Amino acid sequence: MNLTSAFVNIDPDRCTGCGTCVLVCPSDIISLENRTAHAAPDTDMARCLQCGHCMAACPEKAIDIPALDPGLQDFSAFDPDPAWMPPGKGLPTRELARLICSRRSCRNYKETPVAKETLRDLIHLAVFAPSGTNSQAWTFTCLASRSDVLILGNAVKAFFKGLNRKAENFLLRKALALVGAKTLDHYYRNYYESVRTAIEQMENENRDRLFHGAPAVILIGSSPGASCPKEDALLAAGNILLAAHTMGLGTCLIGYVVAAMAADRSIQKKLGIPDSETIHAAVALGYPNETYQRITGRKRPVIRIF
Ligand SMILES: Cc1cc2nc3c(=O)[nH]c(=O)nc-3n(C[C@H](O)[C@H](O)[C@H](O)COP(=O)(O)O)c2cc1C
C-alpha cells in the first residue's frame, strides 16, 4: 500500500505510528499498518477533505498536504505567530469579548485608502474560517480605490432606480401579486420609500448612502461546487470584520449590493467577475471617521436550554 497519495504525503522515516493522525482525520482515510500511518488508496481519497488536521496534529512533522498554501501565513501588517493556540490558552476571553463587542458597522470613513497588502492580509485571515465540507470555494474581489467603489455603487444605484420605477406601477404590483409573485409588492411596502430617499440624497446631495464613503470594498463570492456557499462567505466575512477592527479599520456589510448583484448579473460582469460565481457578501471598509465611548447592549435573544 502507498504511504502517500495525491492528497496526503506521509514520510515513513518520520512517522512513529503514534496514531494521532488517525484520531483527528474526519474522513477515516488514514490507517495504521505495521505501526506506520498509511493514506488510503487514491480511489478512496476522494473522501479526503484536505482539511490538514492530520498535518496539524502530527508530532513528528511527518505529514504534508501539497494543496495547502503556506503563503497564506504571510502578512504585511504584522508578524504572525505560527504556533497553534490550544483551547483555553493564549488569548484571554476578556480581550476577545471586548473585540467582538466593540466592532460596529462603520458609516463614516476617512478618505485614506486601504493598502492592497492590508486587503490581502484580511483575505488570508478570512480563509481560515470553516467551510462546508472544507470546499473553500470562496472568491474575493477587491475594489481598492474610491473610483472602483463608485463603479459598483453607480451600477447598484441604477439597479434600484429601475426597481423603484417598476414598484411605482400599482397595476404591475397587483397583477404580479395575483399570480403569486408578491416580491415586488413586498419591496414596495418595505423598501421603496427608503431607497427612493437614498437615491435622491446620492444624486442631489452627493451623499454616499450605499457605501457611506468607504474607500474599499471586498466582495465575497463562491465558485460552483461549494456545499454551503452562502454560509461559507458569511463566516469568511465575520473573520474580516473582526480582524479589520484590530487593524484600525471600520467595516460595514452592505446587503443592498448582494441583492442587486443577484438580480442583475450584468453588475458582476462589469467588475470582471465570472458569470459562474455568485456574490454573497459585500464588505465596505476604510479608516473610520467616528469613535464610540462605550460598548452598548443587544436585544435580549431567545435562549433555550432543552
Ligand atoms: C447581512 C447584512 C446586511 C447588511 N446590510 C447593510 C446595508 O446594506 N447597509 C448598512 O448600512 N448596513 C448594513 N448592515 C449592517 C447592520 O445594519 C448592522 O450590523 C446592525 O445594525 C447592527 O449594528 P452593528 O453592526 O454596528 O453592531 C448589514 C448587516 C448584515 C448582517
The ligand as an SDF file (V2000), in Angstrom:
LIG
                    3D

 31 33  0  0  0  0  0  0  0  0999 V2000
  -26.4620   40.6150    6.0080 C   0  0  0  0  0  0  0  0  0  0  0  0
  -26.3060   42.0560    6.4470 C   0  0  0  0  0  0  0  0  0  0  0  0
  -26.5730   43.0750    5.5540 C   0  0  0  0  0  0  0  0  0  0  0  0
  -26.4020   44.4030    5.9330 C   0  0  0  0  0  0  0  0  0  0  0  0
  -26.6170   45.3970    5.0220 N   0  0  0  0  0  0  0  0  0  0  0  0
  -26.3960   46.6880    5.3620 C   0  0  0  0  0  0  0  0  0  0  0  0
  -26.5360   47.7280    4.3890 C   0  0  0  0  0  0  0  0  0  0  0  0
  -26.8830   47.4950    3.2210 O   0  0  0  0  0  0  0  0  0  0  0  0
  -26.2490   48.9920    4.7690 N   0  0  0  0  0  0  0  0  0  0  0  0
  -25.8460   49.2920    6.0480 C   0  0  0  0  0  0  0  0  0  0  0  0
  -25.5890   50.4630    6.3290 O   0  0  0  0  0  0  0  0  0  0  0  0
  -25.7050   48.3350    6.9900 N   0  0  0  0  0  0  0  0  0  0  0  0
  -25.9690   47.0260    6.6780 C   0  0  0  0  0  0  0  0  0  0  0  0
  -25.7870   46.0410    7.6100 N   0  0  0  0  0  0  0  0  0  0  0  0
  -25.3130   46.3820    8.9590 C   0  0  0  0  0  0  0  0  0  0  0  0
  -26.4260   46.2370   10.0180 C   0  0  0  0  0  0  0  0  0  0  0  0
  -27.3300   47.2820    9.8730 O   0  0  0  0  0  0  0  0  0  0  0  0
  -25.7420   46.2340   11.3910 C   0  0  0  0  0  0  0  0  0  0  0  0
  -24.9630   45.0690   11.5100 O   0  0  0  0  0  0  0  0  0  0  0  0
  -26.7360   46.2760   12.5450 C   0  0  0  0  0  0  0  0  0  0  0  0
  -27.4330   47.4920   12.5400 O   0  0  0  0  0  0  0  0  0  0  0  0
  -26.0420   46.1240   13.9060 C   0  0  0  0  0  0  0  0  0  0  0  0
  -25.0790   47.1360   14.1140 O   0  0  0  0  0  0  0  0  0  0  0  0
  -23.5250   46.8110   14.3620 P   0  0  0  0  0  0  0  0  0  0  0  0
  -23.0410   46.0220   13.1840 O   0  0  0  0  0  0  0  0  0  0  0  0
  -22.8600   48.1410   14.4990 O   0  0  0  0  0  0  0  0  0  0  0  0
  -23.4090   46.0260   15.6200 O   0  0  0  0  0  0  0  0  0  0  0  0
  -25.9680   44.7120    7.2570 C   0  0  0  0  0  0  0  0  0  0  0  0
  -25.7010   43.6680    8.1420 C   0  0  0  0  0  0  0  0  0  0  0  0
  -25.8670   42.3580    7.7480 C   0  0  0  0  0  0  0  0  0  0  0  0
  -25.5440   41.2670    8.7310 C   0  0  0  0  0  0  0  0  0  0  0  0
  1  2  1  0
  2  3  1  0
  2 30  2  0
  3  4  2  0
  4  5  1  0
  4 28  1  0
  5  6  2  0
  6  7  1  0
  6 13  1  0
  7  8  2  0
  7  9  1  0
  9 10  1  0
 10 11  2  0
 10 12  1  0
 12 13  2  0
 13 14  1  0
 14 15  1  0
 14 28  1  0
 15 16  1  0
 16 17  1  0
 16 18  1  0
 18 19  1  0
 18 20  1  0
 20 21  1  0
 20 22  1  0
 22 23  1  0
 23 24  1  0
 24 25  2  0
 24 26  1  0
 24 27  1  0
 28 29  2  0
 29 30  1  0
 30 31  1  0
M  END
$$$$
